[in-house]
Amino acid sequence: MGVEIENGHDGKDEFNHTAYGVTGDEKFNPEFIDSAVVANADVPIRQLEAPPLVRDLSPEDRVVLERKLVRKIDFRLLPMIILMYIMNYLDRNNLPSAKLAGLSSDLHLTGDQFNTAVSVLFVGYLLMQGMPGVYLPCCMMVWGVVSGATAGCQTYGGLVAVRFFLGFVEAAYFPGCLFFLSSWYTRKELAFRTAMLYSGSLISGAFSGLIAAGITAHMDGDRGLRAWRWLFIIEGSITVVIAGIALLILPNFPRTTKWLTEEERQLAIWRLQEDIGTDDWVGSEQQSFFHGFKLAAQDAKMWILMIMLTGIVSSGSVTNFFPIVVKTLGYNNINTLLLSAPPYVLAVIATFINAWHADRTGERYLHVVLPLCVGVAAFILGVATTSTAPRYVAMMLMVPGVYTGYVVVLAWIANVMPRPPAKRAAAQAAINAVSNCSSIYASYMYPDSAAPRYTVAFSVDCATAALAIIMATLLRFILVRLNRKLDRGEHVEGAVAVAAGVPDEEAKKGFRFLT
């Protein structure tokens, strides 16, 4: 429960960690809460006054302390969760590399069996999407063991079973990380940090080809094991070791973190509440998942975001088979794996620049749509020619074209559905689950018989990327209209008002949806 600390004001003012918690807190100190019915809110909001140590800061001192705090959080959180996500994607997406290293021939896979082995991971992944609160390092340790166990598969049935359980235990990680980041960063900080997190998956795409090339070239037959078995053993073992280190490094939430000073702790908690204008807490009934889902289902923005993200994930299914697609250029297995790396390196650079600019400007629409336009052009080029140079240019642009805007959409979800928290959580869970369904059917669009053009796959990827552009355009029109209503002082459901202690400039503007 809360820990009370004297602040020197005749003993009356006390800071209670529970009073200023944002995530997972159970109660609030009524001494610092003003209950009031606020304009532009669908329920009465409990507004909070800044905690004592933050209230005593001058504006200049507040800026300096907050910059120092954010740098400290970045240093403590981001390197480890990015490294963990690199291993998450390495363990999840190493099957195409294993195929080039002999997996299909050793397990006598025929027809669509390899595609089913890829697809079944996402079935297990979807079944666990509603449980992001699983302790992340422990979850990582389990998936490392399961991934390593793939090396022992002798039959198609064994491979499918292992892949299903791998998706089952990995599912908690990415939504859990999004929840984790939202417990530390403000809305305008999230897009870039989400991009940094997701860069782990893109970096893993580059490393996956390089690691697989090295193992295939130098370890095939060592100790009587084929190269693809060594691939799973080595990557699974590294995952378990990193998970053990993460247990010692990762913090929980600001109010329970020991490496923050008391002043930093109060500021870390308060700035998240200040970011959305009020405290989100309205009562236990309004905080249930089912109540939140009911609210989300009644909001057209959730359905638009769901279709948008489904289109992006569907068009991004090419990454599940990327080494196999690159193989159609006609190079040997080693060179194919090496050529799979540069598109991911370009995607990391493009994603960082795009997300940084999105956070800096507060703009979302163009930062989603423009990269998708590049992706559409890349898929068209990939279908239109079989010449080596233009096809590799298309492959270079496919990955950044899809995923550069994807991370901005992930942050956009929280930006346009800020409260109540149960609604936001239910919307994120539903959008994540439905969007990943596309990975199940998309896995069957890349049979060997479709090479080298993969006409159906690239055409579907192009169409779903175009669908995402249409949905982003529709969402922007809706948000602009809602912002105009807020400008006129009209009620907008789900919008939040400004809390006591928010600087005058922000207070005059009030809450606005990021467009």
RODO-2510 file (C-alpha; in nm, 4 decimals, decimal comma):
residues 515
     n   res          X          Y          Z
     1     m     0,0000     0,0000     0,0000
     2     g     0,0998     0,3647     0,0065
     3     v     0,4149     0,4878     0,1769
     4     e     0,3773     0,8257     0,3440
     5     i     0,6615     1,0761     0,3456
     6     e     0,6739     1,4050     0,5296
     7     n     0,7343     1,7018     0,3032
     8     g     0,8021     1,9714     0,5589
     9     h     0,4707     2,1621     0,5392
    10     d     0,3765     2,1451     0,9082
    11     g     0,3189     1,7733     0,8788
    12     k    -0,0177     1,8100     0,7118
    13     d     0,0694     1,7437     0,3471
    14     e     0,1777     1,3906     0,2861
    15     f     0,2580     1,2223    -0,0380
    16     n     0,0994     0,8823    -0,0759
    17     h     0,2286     0,6720    -0,3649
    18     t    -0,1111     0,5144    -0,4017
    19     a    -0,2722     0,8572    -0,4321
    20     y    -0,0786     0,9419    -0,7439
    21     g    -0,0542     0,6006    -0,9101
    22     v    -0,1520     0,5706    -1,2747
    23     t    -0,1403     0,1985    -1,3291
    24     g    -0,2431    -0,0670    -1,0831
    25     d    -0,3268     0,1724    -0,7988
    26     e    -0,6171     0,0883    -0,5731
    27     k    -0,7157     0,4190    -0,4132
    28     f    -0,6456     0,7906    -0,4080
    29     n    -0,5732     1,0299    -0,1266
    30     p    -0,8927     1,2406    -0,1068
    31     e    -0,6922     1,5326     0,0342
    32     f    -0,5582     1,6019    -0,3152
    33     i    -0,8730     1,5166    -0,5159
    34     d    -1,1437     1,7554    -0,6317
    35     s    -1,4535     1,5728    -0,7567
    36     a    -1,6294     1,7704    -1,0257
    37     v    -1,8330     1,7313    -1,3400
    38     v    -1,6038     1,8448    -1,6195
    39     a    -1,6903     1,9618    -1,9683
    40     n    -1,6026     1,7256    -2,2527
    41     a    -1,6201     1,4160    -2,0327
    42     d    -1,8816     1,1416    -2,0303
    43     v    -1,8579     1,0785    -1,6540
    44     p    -1,7669     1,2846    -1,3479
    45     i    -1,3858     1,3114    -1,3316
    46     r    -1,1700     1,3162    -1,0217
    47     q    -0,9154     1,5884    -1,0790
    48     l    -0,5821     1,5813    -0,9024
    49     e    -0,3610     1,8539    -0,7687
    50     a     0,0121     1,8178    -0,8276
    51     p     0,1954     1,6318    -0,5481
    52     p     0,3968     1,8412    -0,3004
    53     l     0,7486     1,8071    -0,4399
    54     v     0,6273     1,8743    -0,7960
    55     r     0,4092     2,1658    -0,6882
    56     d     0,7108     2,3362    -0,5305
    57     l     0,9155     2,3253    -0,8525
    58     s     0,9547     2,6370    -1,0658
    59     p     0,8635     2,5916    -1,4364
    60     e     1,2332     2,6002    -1,5280
    61     d     1,3263     2,3434    -1,2633
    62     r     1,0362     2,1247    -1,3739
    63     v     1,1637     2,1198    -1,7341
    64     v     1,5183     2,0339    -1,6261
    65     l     1,4057     1,7599    -1,3881
    66     e     1,1669     1,6074    -1,6420
    67     r     1,4341     1,5911    -1,9106
    68     k     1,6684     1,4223    -1,6661
    69     l     1,3912     1,1829    -1,5621
    70     v     1,3029     1,0824    -1,9187
    71     r     1,6694     1,0181    -2,0020
    72     k     1,6998     0,8052    -1,6891
    73     i     1,3873     0,6045    -1,7800
    74     d     1,5108     0,5596    -2,1372
    75     f     1,8464     0,4272    -2,0188
    76     r     1,6961     0,1877    -1,7654
    77     l     1,4049     0,0497    -1,9700
    78     l     1,4620     0,0638    -2,3426
    79     p     1,7869    -0,1323    -2,3980
    80     m     1,6589    -0,4405    -2,2185
    81     i     1,3081    -0,4515    -2,3639
    82     i     1,4488    -0,3936    -2,7141
    83     l     1,6964    -0,6783    -2,6649
    84     m     1,4131    -0,8983    -2,5382
    85     y     1,2019    -0,8119    -2,8415
    86     i     1,4904    -0,8937    -3,0752
    87     m     1,4958    -1,2436    -2,9275
    88     n     1,1156    -1,2600    -2,9430
    89     y     1,1223    -1,2100    -3,3185
    90     l     1,4294    -1,4245    -3,3758
    91     d     1,2612    -1,7194    -3,2055
    92     r     0,9283    -1,6553    -3,3772
    93     n     1,0456    -1,5930    -3,7346
    94     n     1,3454    -1,8234    -3,7770
    95     l     1,1450    -2,0946    -3,9502
    96     p     1,1993    -1,9608    -4,3083
    97     s     1,5744    -1,9478    -4,2410
    98     a     1,5558    -2,3017    -4,1033
    99     k     1,3826    -2,4113    -4,4225
   100     l     1,6771    -2,2894    -4,6274
   101     a     1,9045    -2,4801    -4,3872
   102     g     1,7316    -2,8129    -4,4538
   103     l     1,4316    -2,8298    -4,2167
   104     s     1,1751    -2,9211    -4,4862
   105     s     1,3796    -3,2098    -4,6270
   106     d     1,4751    -3,3508    -4,2859
   107     l     1,1141    -3,3506    -4,1617
   108     h     0,9784    -3,4565    -4,5031
   109     l     0,7366    -3,1642    -4,5260
   110     t     0,5086    -3,1655    -4,8307
   111     g     0,2394    -2,9408    -4,9777
   112     d     0,1182    -2,6757    -4,7351
   113     q     0,2728    -2,8347    -4,4273
   114     f     0,5469    -2,5729    -4,3966
   115     n     0,2893    -2,2931    -4,4355
   116     t     0,0771    -2,4554    -4,1633
   117     a     0,3793    -2,4676    -3,9315
   118     v     0,4210    -2,0923    -3,9840
   119     s     0,0499    -2,0205    -3,9459
   120     v    -0,0143    -2,2261    -3,6309
   121     l     0,2160    -2,0021    -3,4268
   122     f    -0,0330    -1,7185    -3,4722
   123     v    -0,3211    -1,9377    -3,3515
   124     g    -0,1456    -1,9827    -3,0187
   125     y    -0,0472    -1,6162    -3,0262
   126     l    -0,4095    -1,5035    -3,0633
   127     l    -0,5378    -1,7236    -2,7810
   128     m    -0,3150    -1,5394    -2,5310
   129     q    -0,3641    -1,1826    -2,6557
   130     g    -0,5892    -1,0985    -2,3632
   131     m    -0,3188    -1,1681    -2,1020
   132     p    -0,0450    -0,9053    -2,1413
   133     g     0,0195    -0,8892    -1,7682
   134     v     0,2268    -1,2090    -1,7580
   135     y     0,5604    -1,1219    -1,6070
   136     l     0,7733    -1,0520    -1,9130
   137     p     1,1130    -1,2043    -1,8253
   138     c     0,9504    -1,5250    -1,6960
   139     c     0,7468    -1,5476    -2,0128
   140     m     1,0655    -1,4968    -2,2134
   141     m     1,2420    -1,7761    -2,0290
   142     v     0,9611    -2,0171    -2,1145
   143     w     0,9521    -1,9259    -2,4830
   144     g     1,3314    -1,9657    -2,5012
   145     v     1,2989    -2,3229    -2,3767
   146     v     1,0149    -2,3970    -2,6202
   147     s     1,2064    -2,2437    -2,9114
   148     g     1,5138    -2,4513    -2,8280
   149     a     1,2943    -2,7618    -2,8176
   150     t     1,2196    -2,7125    -3,1892
   151     a     1,5643    -2,8590    -3,2527
   152     g     1,4364    -3,1934    -3,1280
   153     c     1,1459    -3,2181    -3,3719
   154     q     1,1521    -3,5307    -3,5872
   155     t     0,8093    -3,5116    -3,7548
   156     y     0,5646    -3,2620    -3,8986
   157     g     0,3273    -3,3167    -3,6042
   158     g     0,6013    -3,2376    -3,3534
   159     l     0,6933    -2,9191    -3,5398
   160     v     0,3313    -2,7972    -3,5454
   161     a     0,2882    -2,8693    -3,1723
   162     v     0,6050    -2,6812    -3,0759
   163     r     0,5163    -2,3842    -3,2984
   164     f     0,1674    -2,3628    -3,1468
   165     f     0,3021    -2,3493    -2,7906
   166     l     0,5735    -2,1028    -2,8934
   167     g     0,3061    -1,8599    -3,0132
   168     f     0,1073    -1,9297    -2,6953
   169     v     0,3892    -1,8242    -2,4601
   170     e     0,5266    -1,5415    -2,6772
   171     a     0,1897    -1,3687    -2,7093
   172     a     0,2137    -1,1837    -2,3785
   173     y     0,5300    -0,9986    -2,4692
   174     f     0,4429    -0,7272    -2,7223
   175     p     0,1070    -0,6138    -2,5739
   176     g     0,2694    -0,6392    -2,2321
   177     c     0,5484    -0,4082    -2,3472
   178     l     0,3001    -0,1548    -2,4869
   179     f     0,1232    -0,1542    -2,1513
   180     f     0,4598    -0,1243    -1,9755
   181     l     0,5696     0,1753    -2,1860
   182     s     0,2360     0,3523    -2,1336
   183     s     0,3009     0,3274    -1,7577
   184     w     0,6182     0,5356    -1,7948
   185     y     0,5786     0,7674    -2,0969
   186     t     0,3345     1,0427    -2,1983
   187     r     0,1289     1,0319    -2,5183
   188     k     0,3715     1,2468    -2,7153
   189     e     0,6649     1,0329    -2,6041
   190     l     0,5047     0,7001    -2,6911
   191     a     0,5371     0,6923    -3,0698
   192     f     0,9159     0,7193    -3,0662
   193     r     0,9531     0,4750    -2,7753
   194     t     0,7157     0,2316    -2,9427
   195     a     0,9284     0,2653    -3,2557
   196     m     1,2401     0,1920    -3,0504
   197     l     1,0710    -0,1177    -2,9094
   198     y     0,9510    -0,2352    -3,2486
   199     s     1,2943    -0,1710    -3,3948
   200     g     1,3867    -0,4871    -3,2073
   201     s     1,1756    -0,6908    -3,4487
   202     l     1,3314    -0,5156    -3,7482
   203     i     1,6848    -0,5578    -3,6129
   204     s     1,6099    -0,9245    -3,5541
   205     g     1,5074    -0,9545    -3,9184
   206     a     1,8535    -0,8354    -4,0176
   207     f     2,0351    -1,0471    -3,7585
   208     s     1,8262    -1,3549    -3,8364
   209     g     1,9633    -1,3799    -4,1886
   210     l     2,3202    -1,3144    -4,0790
   211     i     2,3084    -1,5641    -3,7911
   212     a     2,1430    -1,8287    -4,0074
   213     a     2,4027    -1,7738    -4,2817
   214     g     2,6891    -1,8215    -4,0364
   215     i     2,5397    -2,1340    -3,8791
   216     t     2,4478    -2,2852    -4,2147
   217     a     2,7947    -2,2237    -4,3551
   218     h     2,9993    -2,3461    -4,0569
   219     m     2,7942    -2,5725    -3,8280
   220     d     2,6007    -2,8007    -4,0591
   221     g     2,6795    -3,1563    -3,9443
   222     d     2,8627    -3,0583    -3,6228
   223     r     2,8094    -3,3279    -3,3557
   224     g     2,5783    -3,5002    -3,6009
   225     l     2,3228    -3,2185    -3,6059
   226     r     2,1950    -3,0313    -3,9108
   227     a     2,2395    -2,6521    -3,9247
   228     w     1,8713    -2,5757    -3,8678
   229     r     1,8779    -2,7672    -3,5382
   230     w     2,1794    -2,5659    -3,4221
   231     l     1,9895    -2,2500    -3,5175
   232     f     1,7103    -2,3254    -3,2682
   233     i     1,9472    -2,4502    -2,9961
   234     i     2,1699    -2,1410    -3,0070
   235     e     1,8929    -1,8815    -3,0312
   236     g     1,6807    -2,0541    -2,7633
   237     s     1,9777    -2,0685    -2,5228
   238     i     2,0583    -1,7000    -2,5722
   239     t     1,6932    -1,6156    -2,5017
   240     v     1,6970    -1,7972    -2,1661
   241     v     2,0182    -1,6220    -2,0571
   242     i     1,8828    -1,2754    -2,1488
   243     a     1,5583    -1,3507    -1,9633
   244     g     1,7544    -1,4245    -1,6461
   245     i     1,9377    -1,0915    -1,6749
   246     a     1,6100    -0,9077    -1,7409
   247     l     1,4682    -1,0402    -1,4131
   248     l     1,7380    -0,8442    -1,2316
   249     i     1,7171    -0,5239    -1,4373
   250     l     1,3578    -0,4410    -1,5381
   251     p     1,1544    -0,2282    -1,2930
   252     n     0,7798    -0,2508    -1,2418
   253     f     0,6052     0,0872    -1,2163
   254     p     0,7204     0,4365    -1,1112
   255     r     0,5710     0,4193    -0,7626
   256     t     0,7631     0,0990    -0,6769
   257     t     1,0960     0,1755    -0,8460
   258     k     1,3900     0,2182    -0,6099
   259     w     1,6321     0,3869    -0,8530
   260     l     1,4122     0,6986    -0,8705
   261     t     1,4538     0,9716    -0,6113
   262     e     1,1383     1,0752    -0,4245
   263     e     1,1133     1,3910    -0,6361
   264     e     1,1557     1,1924    -0,9589
   265     r     0,9007     0,9368    -0,8456
   266     q     0,6364     1,2002    -0,7764
   267     l     0,7052     1,3685    -1,1108
   268     a     0,7028     1,0377    -1,3017
   269     i     0,3573     0,9568    -1,1669
   270     w     0,2141     1,3068    -1,1927
   271     r     0,3209     1,3827    -1,5487
   272     l     0,1257     1,0825    -1,6791
   273     q    -0,1899     1,2051    -1,5065
   274     e    -0,1233     1,5579    -1,6271
   275     d    -0,0807     1,4320    -1,9843
   276     i    -0,4463     1,3374    -2,0208
   277     g    -0,5764     1,6191    -1,8004
   278     t    -0,7352     1,4176    -1,5200
   279     d    -0,7058     1,1011    -1,3241
   280     d    -0,8637     0,8092    -1,5100
   281     w    -1,0106     0,6439    -1,2034
   282     v    -1,3911     0,6608    -1,1862
   283     g    -1,4838     0,3523    -0,9853
   284     s    -1,4510    -0,0240    -0,9914
   285     e    -1,7582    -0,0825    -1,2099
   286     q    -1,6226     0,1424    -1,4848
   287     q    -1,2827    -0,0299    -1,4685
   288     s    -1,3971    -0,3834    -1,5607
   289     f    -1,2771    -0,5264    -1,8899
   290     f    -1,6290    -0,6079    -2,0077
   291     h    -1,7519    -0,2569    -1,9346
   292     g    -1,4477    -0,1220    -2,1191
   293     f    -1,5138    -0,3479    -2,4182
   294     k    -1,8762    -0,2357    -2,4286
   295     l    -1,7620     0,1272    -2,4428
   296     a    -1,4984     0,0475    -2,7059
   297     a    -1,7446    -0,1452    -2,9233
   298     q    -1,9716     0,1598    -2,9295
   299     d    -1,6899     0,3816    -3,0528
   300     a    -1,6475     0,3831    -3,4317
   301     k    -1,2827     0,4838    -3,3913
   302     m    -1,1964     0,1398    -3,2529
   303     w    -1,3405    -0,0401    -3,5561
   304     i    -1,1631     0,1940    -3,7957
   305     l    -0,8321     0,1395    -3,6149
   306     m    -0,8949    -0,2347    -3,6139
   307     i    -0,9443    -0,2472    -3,9921
   308     m    -0,6451    -0,0164    -4,0427
   309     l    -0,4074    -0,2286    -3,8341
   310     t    -0,5421    -0,5517    -3,9849
   311     g    -0,4588    -0,4161    -4,3300
   312     i    -0,1056    -0,3248    -4,2233
   313     v    -0,0369    -0,6581    -4,0498
   314     s    -0,1753    -0,8458    -4,3502
   315     s     0,0471    -0,6550    -4,5910
   316     g     0,3401    -0,7165    -4,3562
   317     s     0,2953    -1,0949    -4,3817
   318     v     0,5708    -1,0896    -4,6449
   319     t     0,8215    -1,0684    -4,3579
   320     n     0,7106    -1,4144    -4,2356
   321     f     0,8552    -1,5574    -4,5587
   322     f     1,1127    -1,2953    -4,6457
   323     p     1,4200    -1,5205    -4,6934
   324     i     1,2081    -1,7452    -4,9177
   325     v     1,0932    -1,4447    -5,1217
   326     v     1,4540    -1,3221    -5,1542
   327     k     1,5532    -1,6730    -5,2677
   328     t     1,3568    -1,6073    -5,5903
   329     l     1,6369    -1,3714    -5,6974
   330     g     1,8325    -1,6852    -5,7846
   331     y     2,1237    -1,6728    -5,5398
   332     n     2,2474    -1,9624    -5,3239
   333     n     2,1211    -2,0090    -4,9669
   334     i     2,4073    -1,8232    -4,7959
   335     n     2,3847    -1,5178    -5,0216
   336     t     2,0049    -1,5242    -4,9921
   337     l     2,0263    -1,5036    -4,6131
   338     l     2,2799    -1,2210    -4,6377
   339     l     2,0605    -1,0286    -4,8831
   340     s     1,7680    -1,0574    -4,6381
   341     a     1,9402    -0,8229    -4,3914
   342     p     1,9644    -0,4811    -4,5699
   343     p     1,5849    -0,4240    -4,6030
   344     y     1,5489    -0,4543    -4,2262
   345     v     1,8382    -0,2149    -4,1644
   346     l     1,6669     0,0408    -4,3896
   347     a     1,3386    -0,0217    -4,2057
   348     v     1,5015     0,0518    -3,8670
   349     i     1,6385     0,3847    -3,9912
   350     a     1,3109     0,4868    -4,1567
   351     t     1,1052     0,3844    -3,8522
   352     f     1,3195     0,5865    -3,6107
   353     i     1,3114     0,9006    -3,8257
   354     n     0,9370     0,8746    -3,8926
   355     a     0,8397     0,8105    -3,5291
   356     w     1,0720     1,0827    -3,3976
   357     h     0,9163     1,3344    -3,6357
   358     a     0,5645     1,2150    -3,5485
   359     d     0,6306     1,2774    -3,1788
   360     r     0,8002     1,6092    -3,2454
   361     t     0,5129     1,7446    -3,4572
   362     g     0,2215     1,5657    -3,2893
   363     e     0,1008     1,4635    -3,6382
   364     r    -0,0077     1,1062    -3,7061
   365     y    -0,1938     1,0732    -4,0394
   366     l     0,0854     1,1545    -4,2855
   367     h     0,3350     0,9542    -4,0802
   368     v     0,1123     0,6493    -4,1350
   369     v    -0,0055     0,7048    -4,4927
   370     l     0,3134     0,8135    -4,6709
   371     p     0,5137     0,4992    -4,5758
   372     l     0,2177     0,2820    -4,6792
   373     c     0,2171     0,4500    -5,0210
   374     v     0,5795     0,3398    -5,0571
   375     g     0,4741    -0,0121    -4,9583
   376     v     0,1976    -0,0188    -5,2204
   377     a     0,4466     0,0873    -5,4895
   378     a     0,6915    -0,1829    -5,3736
   379     f     0,4322    -0,4624    -5,3991
   380     i     0,3288    -0,3459    -5,7460
   381     l     0,6922    -0,3450    -5,8582
   382     g     0,7473    -0,6903    -5,7102
   383     v     0,4631    -0,8363    -5,9179
   384     a     0,5426    -0,6429    -6,2353
   385     t     0,8959    -0,7736    -6,2997
   386     t     1,1248    -1,0719    -6,2492
   387     s     1,4437    -0,8767    -6,3206
   388     t     1,6888    -0,9021    -6,0337
   389     a     1,7704    -0,5346    -5,9721
   390     p     1,4144    -0,3911    -5,9677
   391     r     1,2834    -0,6885    -5,7673
   392     y     1,5468    -0,6360    -5,4997
   393     v     1,4622    -0,2650    -5,4921
   394     a     1,1012    -0,3697    -5,4319
   395     m     1,2109    -0,6009    -5,1504
   396     m     1,4209    -0,3221    -4,9979
   397     l     1,1086    -0,1025    -4,9822
   398     m     0,8508    -0,3617    -4,8710
   399     v     0,9627    -0,3884    -4,5086
   400     p     1,0067    -0,0142    -4,4352
   401     g     0,6949     0,0646    -4,6411
   402     v     0,4793    -0,1468    -4,4113
   403     y     0,6363    -0,1125    -4,0680
   404     t     0,7447     0,2520    -4,0662
   405     g     0,3824     0,3590    -4,0231
   406     y     0,2817     0,0562    -3,8162
   407     v     0,4491     0,1776    -3,4977
   408     v     0,2802     0,5170    -3,5310
   409     v    -0,0597     0,3449    -3,5504
   410     l     0,0170     0,1589    -3,2271
   411     a     0,0707     0,4909    -3,0502
   412     w    -0,2274     0,6464    -3,2293
   413     i    -0,4627     0,3955    -3,0646
   414     a    -0,3847     0,5343    -2,7178
   415     n    -0,3882     0,8915    -2,8518
   416     v    -0,7452     0,8745    -2,9847
   417     m    -0,8932     0,6567    -2,7070
   418     p    -0,7316     0,8043    -2,3935
   419     r    -1,0004     0,7255    -2,1383
   420     p    -1,1419     0,5559    -1,9475
   421     p    -0,8537     0,3107    -1,9044
   422     a    -1,0756     0,0012    -1,9253
   423     k    -1,1980     0,1160    -2,2667
   424     r    -0,8435     0,1861    -2,3839
   425     a    -0,7182    -0,1543    -2,2645
   426     a    -1,0119    -0,3415    -2,4207
   427     a    -0,9676    -0,1566    -2,7504
   428     q    -0,5967    -0,2336    -2,7645
   429     a    -0,6559    -0,6023    -2,6869
   430     a    -0,9327    -0,6341    -2,9481
   431     i    -0,7382    -0,4484    -3,2175
   432     n    -0,4244    -0,6539    -3,1514
   433     a    -0,6113    -0,9848    -3,1588
   434     v    -0,8142    -0,9211    -3,4737
   435     s    -0,5266    -0,7663    -3,6675
   436     n    -0,3056    -1,0694    -3,6039
   437     c    -0,5739    -1,3012    -3,7435
   438     s    -0,4531    -1,1940    -4,0871
   439     s    -0,1230    -1,3716    -4,0242
   440     i    -0,3063    -1,7063    -4,0196
   441     y    -0,4516    -1,6874    -4,3713
   442     a    -0,1575    -1,4887    -4,5108
   443     s     0,0755    -1,7788    -4,4313
   444     y    -0,0888    -1,9793    -4,7109
   445     m    -0,0284    -1,7159    -4,9792
   446     y     0,3395    -1,8053    -5,0243
   447     p     0,3516    -2,1653    -5,1548
   448     d     0,6592    -2,2653    -5,3516
   449     s     0,4420    -2,2957    -5,6625
   450     a     0,3705    -1,9206    -5,6519
   451     a     0,7382    -1,8240    -5,6930
   452     p     0,8933    -1,6073    -5,8247
   453     r     0,6202    -1,3430    -5,8671
   454     y     0,3945    -1,4410    -5,5743
   455     t     0,1179    -1,2616    -5,7661
   456     v    -0,1668    -1,3440    -5,5277
   457     a     0,0349    -1,2641    -5,2140
   458     f     0,1734    -0,9313    -5,3366
   459     s    -0,1663    -0,8303    -5,4809
   460     v    -0,3380    -0,8987    -5,1483
   461     d    -0,0594    -0,7181    -4,9610
   462     c    -0,1016    -0,4188    -5,1931
   463     a    -0,4805    -0,4166    -5,1488
   464     t    -0,4677    -0,4420    -4,7686
   465     a    -0,2096    -0,1618    -4,7498
   466     a    -0,4434     0,0518    -4,9629
   467     l    -0,7292    -0,0395    -4,7285
   468     a    -0,5214     0,0838    -4,4331
   469     i    -0,4641     0,4160    -4,6147
   470     i    -0,8398     0,4558    -4,6662
   471     m    -0,9104     0,3836    -4,2978
   472     a    -0,6427     0,6304    -4,1847
   473     t    -0,7996     0,8976    -4,4044
   474     l    -1,1458     0,8259    -4,2628
   475     l    -1,0126     0,8391    -3,9052
   476     r    -0,8437     1,1718    -3,9671
   477     f    -1,1698     1,3251    -4,0950
   478     i    -1,3475     1,2022    -3,7812
   479     l    -1,0792     1,3362    -3,5455
   480     v    -1,0688     1,6764    -3,7166
   481     r    -1,4471     1,7011    -3,6776
   482     l    -1,4280     1,6043    -3,3085
   483     n    -1,1528     1,8598    -3,2458
   484     r    -1,3707     2,1309    -3,3992
   485     k    -1,6477     2,0348    -3,1584
   486     l    -1,4005     2,0644    -2,8707
   487     d    -1,2957     2,4081    -3,0018
   488     r    -1,6588     2,5142    -2,9726
   489     g    -1,6792     2,3770    -2,6175
   490     e    -1,9182     2,0968    -2,7128
   491     h    -1,9339     1,7606    -2,5393
   492     v    -1,7209     1,4842    -2,6933
   493     e    -1,7438     1,1389    -2,5378
   494     g    -1,4080     1,0084    -2,4224
   495     a    -1,2308     1,3444    -2,4415
   496     v    -1,0653     1,4613    -2,1222
   497     a    -1,0485     1,7985    -1,9576
   498     v    -0,7529     1,9814    -1,8048
   499     a    -0,6483     1,9096    -1,4483
   500     a    -0,5353     2,1526    -1,1846
   501     g    -0,1638     2,2221    -1,2152
   502     v    -0,1458     2,2007    -1,5955
   503     p     0,0491     2,4966    -1,7426
   504     d    -0,1602     2,7890    -1,8698
   505     e    -0,0754     2,7382    -2,2367
   506     e    -0,1920     2,3776    -2,2238
   507     a    -0,4946     2,4662    -2,0168
   508     k    -0,6105     2,7242    -2,2727
   509     k    -0,5889     2,4710    -2,5513
   510     g    -0,7240     2,1749    -2,3564
   511     f    -0,7294     1,8180    -2,4775
   512     r    -0,7290     1,7566    -2,8525
   513     f    -0,7106     1,4321    -3,0487
   514     l    -0,3816     1,3864    -3,2321
   515     t    -0,4419     1,3793    -3,6060
***
